[in-house]
Amino acid sequence: MARLTATIFITLVGGAALAVSAFQPWYQDRDPRSVPVTDLITGLHDGGTAALATSMLLPLALAAALALLGLGLRSRAVLAVSALLGLATGGLFLVQQIQAVPSDAFHFTDLGQGLFNAVGGAVFLVIAAAVLPSRESRGAVGRGADRPGGWER
């Protein structure tokens, strides 16, 4: 029960960090809601704007929703996919941002709180997937004693 409680807490913190990161600056006050999701693949463009449905908000919100779904289903795979989606979004943005500015102009100190929240939230989801108790562990204490041969399967 303690592992499940810890998993619930860790998942909620990770999902919340991913969701909040979409509303915080990621690099020099650049808001991910103004970055089209296609720019994560094709390269970042200055002054680009995007509708909310086509911005970086989409993968971050999807990752947070998948985290809650994975928690509800008690599925490590769904939690891992949500973590991977959050890490991929942050990683692709970072790579594209490094490529978009001259090498001498990029400084890690210019990275905003949003990127750190996204990566931290994804790491929390990886931890949640690792500590999530399996569905079989519930009430497993007395099951094997009733079988012929004791606790062996």
Stockholm file with secondary structure:
# STOCKHOLM 1.0

chainA/1-153         MARLTATIFITLVGGAALAVSAFQPWYQDRDPRSVPVTDLITGLHDGGTAALATSMLLPLALAAALALLGLGLRSRAVLAVSALLGLATGGLFLVQQIQAVPSDAFHFTDLGQGLFNAVGGAVFLVIAAAVLPSRESRGAVGRGADRPGGWER
#=GR chainA/1-153 SS CHHHHHHHHHHHHHHHHHHHHTTSCSBTTBCGGGSBTTHHHHCCCTTCCCCGGGBTHHHHHHHHHHHHHHHHHTCHHHHHHHHHHHHHHHHHHHHHHHHHSCTTTCCGGGBCHHHHHHHHHHHHHHHHHHHCCCGGGTTCTTTGGGSTTTTCC
#=GC SS_cons         CHHHHHHHHHHHHHHHHHHHHTTSCSBTTBCGGGSBTTHHHHCCCTTCCCCGGGBTHHHHHHHHHHHHHHHHHTCHHHHHHHHHHHHHHHHHHHHHHHHHSCTTTCCGGGBCHHHHHHHHHHHHHHHHHHHCCCGGGTTCTTTGGGSTTTTCC
//
